[in-house]
Amino acid sequence: MRIAALRERAPGETRVALTPETVRKFAALGADVAVETGAGETAAIFDAAYEEAGAQVADAAAIVRDADIVLGIQAPDPALLSGAKAGAMVAAVFDPFARRDRVDAYAAAGYQALAMEFMPRITRAQSMDVLSSQSNLSGYKAVIAAADTYGRAFPMMMTAAGTVQAARVFVMGVGVAGLQAIATAKRLGAQVSATDVRSATKEQIKSLGAKPIFVEDVAGIEGEGSGGYATEMSEEYQQAQAKLVSEHIAKQDIVITTALIPGRAAPRLITDAQIASMKPGSVIFDLAVAQGGNVEGSQADELVVKHGVTLMGYANTPTTLAPDASALFARNLYNFLSAFWDKDAGAVTLDEEIGDAVRLTQGGKVVNERLAAQ
């Protein structure tokens, strides 16, 4: 069994899909592991560390030659995989709804594309879930970056010269990223509130010491979609939520937005009029900016000032914490593949529940049900 990891080629991508830790773990399973020269440098992992862990380090053509499995953060161009075994597995993030052309190219090339972002949110797959591991770091980074841009203190400070009031932080969307944002803001000493369309998140918000901000007068709307994701809400709920948020957001110093719906553009949470209601010097960090943005006027990797409020957000937030993001992503990949490792057969045999969920292509065809209607 040969496992290869290529250097990431997407602009701005600094992570790597294999670390010395997971090289050793795969080698212990009996795998032959290869890494492209320089693949880990942007994540502070140098070639010597891979070699010390037991990996072959060589150019791209050499490492993919006869590979059974290729690992990536973002799915590589199929042209880079020339020389891999027929039907080789490629485990990475594919963005299949936006990049259907790449999925079709994988099918035409005969590779088995495994979209890690399609990992089902079930208990036994939690350790394989790259969206959760990367979102956790993104929620943390959003607060740290917003705090730095805000330019004022986060905690209350009582001094001989007077009291500095604690910053007010409002988190919109209480998934993995939102929960970590709440926890980070609390650790920094802010007054934290949060909202979500899913009523089940109220207790999670309270458990972290934050104040839940929820629409209470619209009955029968829970907001819970399949797999634990939020779903789109009725017009009645959207109007009620917009009114509540407008009243609350005007009092906030920092807002973190995290709302995403898989396969769809990010929902708009904050309008220009709501931005105008905030205090000058306030900051909004839009974690969904790369998917269209939750905030009107936000731009990826740019500081945009509107009505005295700074809007910010990164096109790829986990890359700003590349060493930790790489370590977690690599463990997700190891946990995924090792769970289905058949040492005697020298193969990875995926089961139906997880395999059918993540498999995009096989046998020269696009086989994933979620893409069938595309």
LUMNUFI-575212 format. One record per residue (C-alpha): residue number from 1; x negated, y negated, z negated. Coordinates in Angstrom, 1 decimal. Layout:
N
<r i="NUM" X="X" Y="Y" Z="Z"/>
...
// end
This chain:
374
<r i="1" X="0.0" Y="0.0" Z="0.0"/>
<r i="2" X="-1.6" Y="-3.3" Z="1.1"/>
<r i="3" X="-0.3" Y="-6.6" Z="-0.3"/>
<r i="4" X="-1.4" Y="-9.9" Z="1.3"/>
<r i="5" X="-0.9" Y="-13.5" Z="0.3"/>
<r i="6" X="-1.5" Y="-16.3" Z="2.8"/>
<r i="7" X="-2.5" Y="-19.9" Z="2.1"/>
<r i="8" X="0.6" Y="-22.1" Z="2.2"/>
<r i="9" X="0.9" Y="-24.3" Z="5.3"/>
<r i="10" X="4.0" Y="-26.3" Z="4.6"/>
<r i="11" X="3.2" Y="-30.0" Z="4.2"/>
<r i="12" X="2.7" Y="-30.9" Z="0.5"/>
<r i="13" X="3.0" Y="-27.3" Z="-0.7"/>
<r i="14" X="0.3" Y="-26.8" Z="-3.4"/>
<r i="15" X="1.5" Y="-23.5" Z="-5.0"/>
<r i="16" X="0.3" Y="-20.0" Z="-4.3"/>
<r i="17" X="2.2" Y="-16.7" Z="-4.4"/>
<r i="18" X="-0.4" Y="-14.6" Z="-5.9"/>
<r i="19" X="-2.6" Y="-15.2" Z="-9.0"/>
<r i="20" X="-5.5" Y="-13.3" Z="-10.5"/>
<r i="21" X="-3.1" Y="-12.0" Z="-13.2"/>
<r i="22" X="-0.8" Y="-10.5" Z="-10.6"/>
<r i="23" X="-3.7" Y="-9.2" Z="-8.5"/>
<r i="24" X="-4.7" Y="-7.1" Z="-11.5"/>
<r i="25" X="-1.1" Y="-5.9" Z="-12.1"/>
<r i="26" X="-0.6" Y="-4.9" Z="-8.4"/>
<r i="27" X="-4.1" Y="-3.2" Z="-8.4"/>
<r i="28" X="-3.0" Y="-1.2" Z="-11.5"/>
<r i="29" X="-0.1" Y="0.1" Z="-9.5"/>
<r i="30" X="-2.5" Y="1.3" Z="-6.9"/>
<r i="31" X="-2.2" Y="-1.5" Z="-4.3"/>
<r i="32" X="-4.9" Y="-2.9" Z="-2.1"/>
<r i="33" X="-4.6" Y="-6.7" Z="-2.6"/>
<r i="34" X="-5.9" Y="-9.4" Z="-0.2"/>
<r i="35" X="-5.8" Y="-13.2" Z="-0.4"/>
<r i="36" X="-6.5" Y="-15.8" Z="2.3"/>
<r i="37" X="-9.6" Y="-17.9" Z="1.7"/>
<r i="38" X="-8.7" Y="-21.1" Z="-0.2"/>
<r i="39" X="-5.2" Y="-20.0" Z="-0.8"/>
<r i="40" X="-5.2" Y="-20.9" Z="-4.5"/>
<r i="41" X="-7.4" Y="-24.0" Z="-4.5"/>
<r i="42" X="-4.5" Y="-26.5" Z="-4.7"/>
<r i="43" X="-3.3" Y="-24.6" Z="-7.8"/>
<r i="44" X="-6.7" Y="-24.7" Z="-9.4"/>
<r i="45" X="-7.4" Y="-21.0" Z="-8.6"/>
<r i="46" X="-10.7" Y="-20.5" Z="-6.7"/>
<r i="47" X="-11.7" Y="-17.6" Z="-4.5"/>
<r i="48" X="-14.1" Y="-16.2" Z="-7.0"/>
<r i="49" X="-11.3" Y="-15.7" Z="-9.5"/>
<r i="50" X="-9.4" Y="-13.6" Z="-7.0"/>
<r i="51" X="-12.5" Y="-11.6" Z="-6.2"/>
<r i="52" X="-13.2" Y="-11.0" Z="-9.9"/>
<r i="53" X="-9.7" Y="-9.7" Z="-10.3"/>
<r i="54" X="-10.3" Y="-7.2" Z="-7.5"/>
<r i="55" X="-8.8" Y="-8.9" Z="-4.4"/>
<r i="56" X="-10.3" Y="-9.1" Z="-1.0"/>
<r i="57" X="-10.7" Y="-12.7" Z="0.1"/>
<r i="58" X="-10.9" Y="-13.3" Z="3.9"/>
<r i="59" X="-9.3" Y="-15.2" Z="6.7"/>
<r i="60" X="-5.6" Y="-14.9" Z="7.5"/>
<r i="61" X="-6.0" Y="-12.4" Z="10.4"/>
<r i="62" X="-8.1" Y="-10.1" Z="8.2"/>
<r i="63" X="-5.9" Y="-10.1" Z="5.2"/>
<r i="64" X="-2.6" Y="-9.4" Z="7.0"/>
<r i="65" X="-4.1" Y="-6.6" Z="9.1"/>
<r i="66" X="-2.1" Y="-3.4" Z="8.2"/>
<r i="67" X="-0.3" Y="-5.2" Z="5.4"/>
<r i="68" X="2.8" Y="-3.5" Z="4.0"/>
<r i="69" X="3.9" Y="-6.6" Z="2.1"/>
<r i="70" X="3.2" Y="-10.3" Z="2.6"/>
<r i="71" X="3.8" Y="-12.7" Z="-0.3"/>
<r i="72" X="4.5" Y="-16.4" Z="0.1"/>
<r i="73" X="6.0" Y="-19.4" Z="-1.6"/>
<r i="74" X="7.6" Y="-20.7" Z="1.6"/>
<r i="75" X="8.0" Y="-18.1" Z="4.4"/>
<r i="76" X="5.1" Y="-18.2" Z="6.8"/>
<r i="77" X="5.4" Y="-18.6" Z="10.5"/>
<r i="78" X="5.9" Y="-15.0" Z="11.9"/>
<r i="79" X="3.0" Y="-15.7" Z="14.3"/>
<r i="80" X="0.7" Y="-15.6" Z="11.3"/>
<r i="81" X="1.8" Y="-12.1" Z="10.5"/>
<r i="82" X="0.4" Y="-10.5" Z="13.7"/>
<r i="83" X="-1.4" Y="-7.3" Z="12.7"/>
<r i="84" X="0.9" Y="-6.5" Z="9.8"/>
<r i="85" X="2.6" Y="-3.1" Z="9.8"/>
<r i="86" X="5.8" Y="-2.7" Z="11.8"/>
<r i="87" X="8.7" Y="-3.5" Z="9.4"/>
<r i="88" X="6.4" Y="-5.1" Z="6.8"/>
<r i="89" X="8.2" Y="-6.8" Z="4.0"/>
<r i="90" X="7.8" Y="-10.6" Z="3.5"/>
<r i="91" X="8.9" Y="-11.9" Z="0.2"/>
<r i="92" X="9.1" Y="-15.7" Z="0.0"/>
<r i="93" X="11.6" Y="-18.6" Z="0.0"/>
<r i="94" X="13.2" Y="-18.7" Z="3.4"/>
<r i="95" X="15.8" Y="-21.5" Z="3.2"/>
<r i="96" X="17.9" Y="-19.4" Z="5.6"/>
<r i="97" X="20.9" Y="-21.7" Z="6.0"/>
<r i="98" X="18.7" Y="-24.7" Z="7.1"/>
<r i="99" X="16.1" Y="-22.5" Z="8.9"/>
<r i="100" X="18.2" Y="-19.9" Z="10.7"/>
<r i="101" X="15.8" Y="-20.1" Z="13.6"/>
<r i="102" X="13.0" Y="-18.7" Z="11.4"/>
<r i="103" X="15.3" Y="-15.9" Z="10.2"/>
<r i="104" X="16.0" Y="-15.0" Z="13.8"/>
<r i="105" X="12.3" Y="-15.1" Z="14.6"/>
<r i="106" X="11.6" Y="-12.6" Z="11.8"/>
<r i="107" X="14.3" Y="-10.3" Z="13.1"/>
<r i="108" X="12.9" Y="-10.5" Z="16.6"/>
<r i="109" X="9.4" Y="-9.7" Z="15.2"/>
<r i="110" X="10.7" Y="-6.6" Z="13.4"/>
<r i="111" X="9.8" Y="-7.8" Z="9.9"/>
<r i="112" X="11.9" Y="-7.3" Z="6.8"/>
<r i="113" X="12.5" Y="-10.8" Z="5.4"/>
<r i="114" X="13.3" Y="-10.9" Z="1.7"/>
<r i="115" X="14.7" Y="-14.3" Z="0.5"/>
<r i="116" X="13.7" Y="-14.7" Z="-3.1"/>
<r i="117" X="16.2" Y="-17.6" Z="-3.5"/>
<r i="118" X="19.0" Y="-15.1" Z="-2.8"/>
<r i="119" X="18.1" Y="-13.1" Z="-5.9"/>
<r i="120" X="21.4" Y="-12.2" Z="-7.6"/>
<r i="121" X="21.9" Y="-13.8" Z="-11.0"/>
<r i="122" X="22.4" Y="-10.6" Z="-13.0"/>
<r i="123" X="20.7" Y="-9.6" Z="-16.2"/>
<r i="124" X="18.1" Y="-7.2" Z="-14.8"/>
<r i="125" X="17.0" Y="-9.7" Z="-12.1"/>
<r i="126" X="16.4" Y="-12.6" Z="-14.5"/>
<r i="127" X="12.6" Y="-12.0" Z="-14.5"/>
<r i="128" X="12.6" Y="-12.0" Z="-10.7"/>
<r i="129" X="14.5" Y="-15.3" Z="-10.2"/>
<r i="130" X="12.3" Y="-17.8" Z="-8.6"/>
<r i="131" X="14.9" Y="-20.5" Z="-8.6"/>
<r i="132" X="15.2" Y="-20.3" Z="-12.3"/>
<r i="133" X="11.5" Y="-20.3" Z="-13.0"/>
<r i="134" X="10.8" Y="-23.2" Z="-10.7"/>
<r i="135" X="13.9" Y="-25.2" Z="-11.8"/>
<r i="136" X="12.8" Y="-24.9" Z="-15.4"/>
<r i="137" X="9.5" Y="-26.7" Z="-14.6"/>
<r i="138" X="11.4" Y="-29.2" Z="-12.4"/>
<r i="139" X="13.7" Y="-30.2" Z="-15.3"/>
<r i="140" X="10.7" Y="-30.8" Z="-17.5"/>
<r i="141" X="8.8" Y="-32.8" Z="-14.9"/>
<r i="142" X="11.8" Y="-35.0" Z="-14.0"/>
<r i="143" X="11.9" Y="-36.3" Z="-17.6"/>
<r i="144" X="8.2" Y="-36.8" Z="-17.9"/>
<r i="145" X="8.0" Y="-38.7" Z="-14.6"/>
<r i="146" X="11.1" Y="-40.7" Z="-15.4"/>
<r i="147" X="9.7" Y="-41.6" Z="-18.8"/>
<r i="148" X="6.4" Y="-42.8" Z="-17.2"/>
<r i="149" X="8.3" Y="-44.9" Z="-14.7"/>
<r i="150" X="10.7" Y="-46.3" Z="-17.3"/>
<r i="151" X="7.8" Y="-48.1" Z="-19.1"/>
<r i="152" X="9.4" Y="-48.3" Z="-22.5"/>
<r i="153" X="9.2" Y="-46.0" Z="-25.5"/>
<r i="154" X="11.4" Y="-42.9" Z="-25.8"/>
<r i="155" X="11.7" Y="-42.4" Z="-29.6"/>
<r i="156" X="13.1" Y="-44.8" Z="-32.1"/>
<r i="157" X="10.1" Y="-46.6" Z="-33.8"/>
<r i="158" X="10.5" Y="-48.5" Z="-37.0"/>
<r i="159" X="7.6" Y="-50.9" Z="-37.4"/>
<r i="160" X="6.7" Y="-54.0" Z="-39.5"/>
<r i="161" X="7.5" Y="-56.1" Z="-36.4"/>
<r i="162" X="10.9" Y="-54.6" Z="-36.0"/>
<r i="163" X="12.7" Y="-51.5" Z="-34.6"/>
<r i="164" X="12.3" Y="-50.1" Z="-31.1"/>
<r i="165" X="15.5" Y="-48.3" Z="-30.2"/>
<r i="166" X="15.5" Y="-44.8" Z="-28.8"/>
<r i="167" X="16.0" Y="-44.4" Z="-25.0"/>
<r i="168" X="19.3" Y="-43.2" Z="-23.8"/>
<r i="169" X="19.0" Y="-40.3" Z="-21.4"/>
<r i="170" X="22.0" Y="-38.8" Z="-19.5"/>
<r i="171" X="21.6" Y="-35.4" Z="-17.7"/>
<r i="172" X="24.0" Y="-34.6" Z="-14.9"/>
<r i="173" X="24.2" Y="-30.9" Z="-14.2"/>
<r i="174" X="23.4" Y="-28.4" Z="-16.9"/>
<r i="175" X="21.9" Y="-25.5" Z="-15.1"/>
<r i="176" X="18.3" Y="-24.3" Z="-15.7"/>
<r i="177" X="16.8" Y="-27.6" Z="-14.7"/>
<r i="178" X="19.3" Y="-29.6" Z="-16.7"/>
<r i="179" X="18.9" Y="-27.6" Z="-19.9"/>
<r i="180" X="15.1" Y="-28.1" Z="-19.7"/>
<r i="181" X="15.6" Y="-31.8" Z="-19.0"/>
<r i="182" X="17.8" Y="-32.1" Z="-22.1"/>
<r i="183" X="15.3" Y="-30.2" Z="-24.3"/>
<r i="184" X="12.3" Y="-32.2" Z="-23.0"/>
<r i="185" X="14.1" Y="-35.6" Z="-23.5"/>
<r i="186" X="15.1" Y="-34.5" Z="-27.1"/>
<r i="187" X="11.5" Y="-33.5" Z="-27.8"/>
<r i="188" X="10.4" Y="-37.0" Z="-26.7"/>
<r i="189" X="12.9" Y="-38.6" Z="-29.2"/>
<r i="190" X="15.6" Y="-39.9" Z="-26.8"/>
<r i="191" X="19.3" Y="-40.0" Z="-27.5"/>
<r i="192" X="20.5" Y="-37.4" Z="-25.0"/>
<r i="193" X="23.9" Y="-36.8" Z="-23.4"/>
<r i="194" X="24.9" Y="-34.4" Z="-20.6"/>
<r i="195" X="27.7" Y="-33.4" Z="-18.3"/>
<r i="196" X="28.6" Y="-30.6" Z="-16.0"/>
<r i="197" X="31.7" Y="-29.4" Z="-14.0"/>
<r i="198" X="31.5" Y="-26.1" Z="-15.9"/>
<r i="199" X="33.2" Y="-26.3" Z="-19.2"/>
<r i="200" X="31.2" Y="-23.3" Z="-20.5"/>
<r i="201" X="28.1" Y="-25.5" Z="-20.7"/>
<r i="202" X="29.5" Y="-27.6" Z="-23.5"/>
<r i="203" X="28.1" Y="-25.3" Z="-26.2"/>
<r i="204" X="24.8" Y="-25.1" Z="-24.4"/>
<r i="205" X="24.5" Y="-28.9" Z="-24.5"/>
<r i="206" X="25.4" Y="-29.0" Z="-28.2"/>
<r i="207" X="23.0" Y="-26.2" Z="-29.0"/>
<r i="208" X="20.1" Y="-28.4" Z="-27.8"/>
<r i="209" X="21.3" Y="-31.4" Z="-29.9"/>
<r i="210" X="22.7" Y="-33.4" Z="-27.1"/>
<r i="211" X="26.2" Y="-35.0" Z="-26.7"/>
<r i="212" X="28.5" Y="-33.4" Z="-24.1"/>
<r i="213" X="30.3" Y="-35.8" Z="-21.8"/>
<r i="214" X="33.3" Y="-34.0" Z="-20.2"/>
<r i="215" X="36.6" Y="-34.7" Z="-18.5"/>
<r i="216" X="39.2" Y="-33.6" Z="-21.1"/>
<r i="217" X="42.5" Y="-34.6" Z="-19.4"/>
<r i="218" X="42.4" Y="-32.5" Z="-16.3"/>
<r i="219" X="43.6" Y="-29.0" Z="-17.0"/>
<r i="220" X="42.8" Y="-25.7" Z="-15.3"/>
<r i="221" X="39.4" Y="-26.6" Z="-13.8"/>
<r i="222" X="36.5" Y="-24.6" Z="-15.0"/>
<r i="223" X="34.0" Y="-25.3" Z="-12.2"/>
<r i="224" X="32.3" Y="-21.9" Z="-12.4"/>
<r i="225" X="31.4" Y="-20.4" Z="-9.0"/>
<r i="226" X="30.0" Y="-17.0" Z="-8.2"/>
<r i="227" X="26.7" Y="-16.1" Z="-9.7"/>
<r i="228" X="26.8" Y="-18.8" Z="-12.4"/>
<r i="229" X="26.6" Y="-21.7" Z="-9.9"/>
<r i="230" X="28.8" Y="-24.7" Z="-10.0"/>
<r i="231" X="31.4" Y="-24.9" Z="-7.2"/>
<r i="232" X="33.1" Y="-27.9" Z="-5.6"/>
<r i="233" X="35.9" Y="-29.5" Z="-7.6"/>
<r i="234" X="39.4" Y="-30.7" Z="-6.8"/>
<r i="235" X="39.9" Y="-34.3" Z="-5.8"/>
<r i="236" X="41.7" Y="-34.9" Z="-9.0"/>
<r i="237" X="38.8" Y="-33.7" Z="-11.1"/>
<r i="238" X="36.3" Y="-35.7" Z="-9.0"/>
<r i="239" X="38.2" Y="-38.9" Z="-9.6"/>
<r i="240" X="38.5" Y="-38.3" Z="-13.3"/>
<r i="241" X="34.8" Y="-37.4" Z="-13.6"/>
<r i="242" X="33.8" Y="-40.5" Z="-11.5"/>
<r i="243" X="35.7" Y="-42.8" Z="-13.9"/>
<r i="244" X="34.1" Y="-41.1" Z="-17.0"/>
<r i="245" X="30.6" Y="-41.2" Z="-15.6"/>
<r i="246" X="31.0" Y="-44.8" Z="-14.5"/>
<r i="247" X="31.8" Y="-45.8" Z="-18.1"/>
<r i="248" X="29.0" Y="-43.8" Z="-19.6"/>
<r i="249" X="26.2" Y="-44.4" Z="-17.1"/>
<r i="250" X="26.3" Y="-48.2" Z="-17.6"/>
<r i="251" X="24.9" Y="-47.7" Z="-21.1"/>
<r i="252" X="22.1" Y="-45.4" Z="-20.1"/>
<r i="253" X="18.4" Y="-46.1" Z="-19.7"/>
<r i="254" X="17.5" Y="-42.9" Z="-17.8"/>
<r i="255" X="19.7" Y="-40.6" Z="-15.7"/>
<r i="256" X="18.5" Y="-37.1" Z="-14.4"/>
<r i="257" X="20.7" Y="-35.6" Z="-11.7"/>
<r i="258" X="20.3" Y="-31.9" Z="-11.0"/>
<r i="259" X="23.5" Y="-30.8" Z="-9.1"/>
<r i="260" X="23.1" Y="-28.4" Z="-6.2"/>
<r i="261" X="25.5" Y="-26.0" Z="-4.4"/>
<r i="262" X="23.7" Y="-23.1" Z="-2.6"/>
<r i="263" X="23.9" Y="-23.5" Z="1.2"/>
<r i="264" X="25.5" Y="-26.9" Z="1.1"/>
<r i="265" X="24.3" Y="-30.5" Z="0.9"/>
<r i="266" X="23.8" Y="-31.8" Z="-2.6"/>
<r i="267" X="27.0" Y="-33.4" Z="-4.0"/>
<r i="268" X="27.0" Y="-37.2" Z="-4.4"/>
<r i="269" X="27.2" Y="-38.0" Z="-8.2"/>
<r i="270" X="26.1" Y="-41.6" Z="-8.4"/>
<r i="271" X="27.2" Y="-44.4" Z="-6.1"/>
<r i="272" X="25.6" Y="-47.8" Z="-5.4"/>
<r i="273" X="28.3" Y="-49.4" Z="-7.5"/>
<r i="274" X="27.5" Y="-47.2" Z="-10.5"/>
<r i="275" X="23.8" Y="-48.0" Z="-10.1"/>
<r i="276" X="24.6" Y="-51.7" Z="-10.1"/>
<r i="277" X="26.4" Y="-51.2" Z="-13.5"/>
<r i="278" X="23.1" Y="-50.0" Z="-15.2"/>
<r i="279" X="20.7" Y="-52.2" Z="-17.0"/>
<r i="280" X="17.7" Y="-53.6" Z="-15.2"/>
<r i="281" X="14.6" Y="-51.5" Z="-15.8"/>
<r i="282" X="16.7" Y="-48.2" Z="-15.9"/>
<r i="283" X="15.5" Y="-45.2" Z="-14.0"/>
<r i="284" X="17.4" Y="-42.4" Z="-12.1"/>
<r i="285" X="15.5" Y="-39.2" Z="-11.2"/>
<r i="286" X="17.3" Y="-37.3" Z="-8.4"/>
<r i="287" X="16.2" Y="-33.7" Z="-8.5"/>
<r i="288" X="18.4" Y="-32.9" Z="-5.5"/>
<r i="289" X="16.8" Y="-35.6" Z="-3.3"/>
<r i="290" X="15.4" Y="-33.0" Z="-0.9"/>
<r i="291" X="18.8" Y="-31.6" Z="-0.2"/>
<r i="292" X="20.5" Y="-34.9" Z="0.6"/>
<r i="293" X="20.5" Y="-36.3" Z="-2.9"/>
<r i="294" X="22.9" Y="-36.8" Z="-5.8"/>
<r i="295" X="22.2" Y="-40.5" Z="-5.8"/>
<r i="296" X="23.2" Y="-43.0" Z="-3.1"/>
<r i="297" X="20.0" Y="-44.5" Z="-1.7"/>
<r i="298" X="17.4" Y="-42.2" Z="-3.2"/>
<r i="299" X="14.5" Y="-41.2" Z="-1.0"/>
<r i="300" X="12.1" Y="-38.3" Z="-1.5"/>
<r i="301" X="8.7" Y="-39.2" Z="-2.8"/>
<r i="302" X="9.5" Y="-42.9" Z="-2.8"/>
<r i="303" X="10.3" Y="-45.4" Z="-5.6"/>
<r i="304" X="13.4" Y="-47.3" Z="-4.5"/>
<r i="305" X="14.6" Y="-50.2" Z="-6.5"/>
<r i="306" X="18.3" Y="-51.1" Z="-6.3"/>
<r i="307" X="20.0" Y="-53.7" Z="-8.5"/>
<r i="308" X="16.9" Y="-53.6" Z="-10.7"/>
<r i="309" X="17.2" Y="-49.8" Z="-11.2"/>
<r i="310" X="14.4" Y="-47.5" Z="-10.0"/>
<r i="311" X="15.5" Y="-44.4" Z="-8.0"/>
<r i="312" X="13.0" Y="-41.6" Z="-7.7"/>
<r i="313" X="12.7" Y="-38.0" Z="-6.9"/>
<r i="314" X="10.2" Y="-35.5" Z="-5.3"/>
<r i="315" X="10.7" Y="-33.5" Z="-2.1"/>
<r i="316" X="9.2" Y="-30.5" Z="-3.9"/>
<r i="317" X="9.1" Y="-31.0" Z="-7.7"/>
<r i="318" X="7.4" Y="-27.7" Z="-8.7"/>
<r i="319" X="4.3" Y="-28.6" Z="-6.6"/>
<r i="320" X="3.6" Y="-31.4" Z="-9.1"/>
<r i="321" X="2.9" Y="-28.6" Z="-11.6"/>
<r i="322" X="1.2" Y="-26.2" Z="-9.2"/>
<r i="323" X="-0.8" Y="-24.0" Z="-11.6"/>
<r i="324" X="2.1" Y="-23.3" Z="-13.9"/>
<r i="325" X="4.6" Y="-23.1" Z="-11.0"/>
<r i="326" X="2.3" Y="-20.6" Z="-9.2"/>
<r i="327" X="1.9" Y="-18.4" Z="-12.3"/>
<r i="328" X="5.7" Y="-18.2" Z="-12.8"/>
<r i="329" X="6.5" Y="-17.6" Z="-9.1"/>
<r i="330" X="3.8" Y="-14.9" Z="-8.9"/>
<r i="331" X="5.2" Y="-13.1" Z="-11.9"/>
<r i="332" X="8.7" Y="-13.3" Z="-10.4"/>
<r i="333" X="7.3" Y="-11.6" Z="-7.3"/>
<r i="334" X="5.5" Y="-8.9" Z="-9.3"/>
<r i="335" X="8.5" Y="-8.2" Z="-11.4"/>
<r i="336" X="10.6" Y="-7.8" Z="-8.3"/>
<r i="337" X="8.3" Y="-5.5" Z="-6.4"/>
<r i="338" X="7.2" Y="-3.4" Z="-9.4"/>
<r i="339" X="10.8" Y="-2.7" Z="-10.3"/>
<r i="340" X="11.1" Y="-0.7" Z="-7.1"/>
<r i="341" X="7.6" Y="0.6" Z="-6.8"/>
<r i="342" X="7.3" Y="4.3" Z="-5.8"/>
<r i="343" X="3.6" Y="5.1" Z="-6.4"/>
<r i="344" X="3.9" Y="8.7" Z="-5.0"/>
<r i="345" X="5.6" Y="7.6" Z="-1.8"/>
<r i="346" X="3.4" Y="4.5" Z="-1.5"/>
<r i="347" X="6.4" Y="2.3" Z="-0.8"/>
<r i="348" X="8.8" Y="-0.2" Z="-2.3"/>
<r i="349" X="12.3" Y="1.1" Z="-2.1"/>
<r i="350" X="14.9" Y="-1.6" Z="-2.9"/>
<r i="351" X="18.3" Y="-0.6" Z="-4.3"/>
<r i="352" X="21.6" Y="-1.8" Z="-2.9"/>
<r i="353" X="22.5" Y="-4.4" Z="-5.5"/>
<r i="354" X="19.3" Y="-6.4" Z="-5.3"/>
<r i="355" X="18.0" Y="-5.3" Z="-1.9"/>
<r i="356" X="21.1" Y="-6.1" Z="0.0"/>
<r i="357" X="21.3" Y="-9.5" Z="-1.7"/>
<r i="358" X="17.8" Y="-10.6" Z="-0.7"/>
<r i="359" X="17.2" Y="-8.8" Z="2.5"/>
<r i="360" X="17.8" Y="-11.1" Z="5.5"/>
<r i="361" X="16.4" Y="-9.0" Z="8.4"/>
<r i="362" X="15.7" Y="-5.3" Z="9.0"/>
<r i="363" X="15.3" Y="-3.1" Z="12.1"/>
<r i="364" X="15.2" Y="-6.1" Z="14.4"/>
<r i="365" X="18.5" Y="-7.5" Z="13.2"/>
<r i="366" X="19.9" Y="-10.1" Z="10.8"/>
<r i="367" X="21.6" Y="-8.0" Z="8.2"/>
<r i="368" X="22.5" Y="-10.3" Z="5.3"/>
<r i="369" X="26.3" Y="-10.8" Z="4.8"/>
<r i="370" X="25.8" Y="-14.4" Z="3.7"/>
<r i="371" X="24.4" Y="-15.2" Z="7.1"/>
<r i="372" X="26.9" Y="-13.2" Z="9.1"/>
<r i="373" X="29.2" Y="-16.1" Z="9.7"/>
<r i="374" X="26.5" Y="-18.6" Z="10.5"/>
// end
